[in-house]
Amino acid sequence: MGLGILNKNDVYACGIEGILSLSLILGTQPYFFGDKVSLTDVSVYAQVASLIYTPWQCPLKDSLSNDYTNLVDHTTRMGSTYFPELKPALTN
């Protein structure tokens, strides 16, 4: 079984469950395993950035912005530190 058998609302619910799990694991740490960046941080950055930096709204993006700001902060931190050249494109 995969996501293809679910309706749109159930797919979004699964996504929000995943976001909740990541948010709980990150907690108040700067990175997933403390003070040093790991492959997990890079992977999460890629996924969360693809949601928060898109020009359209969806329940996952709304949920990140409203309920899981630690993941938004983590993504901003990762982007500023490792991809500063993207900043102008992300603020337009």
C-alpha positions, 0 to 999 in steps of 0.5 A: 500500500502506498499514498496513491490509495489515499485521498488528498486530505489523508495524504496531507495528514500523513505529511503533517504527522511526518512534520510533527515527528521531525519537529519533536526530534529536533526540539530546541536543538540547532541541528538534529544531533546537537551542535553539528550538522549531519546528513539528516539536517541536509535531508530535512532542509531539502524537504522542508525548503521545498515546502516553505519556499514554493509560491503556492499554499498547501496544508503542509506549508501552512502547518510548518509556518503556524505550528512547527516554527522550529523546522522553519528556523532550522531551514532558515539557519541551514540556508543562511549558513550553507546556501547564502547565494540563494537568499535573494531568490528566496526573499522575492 
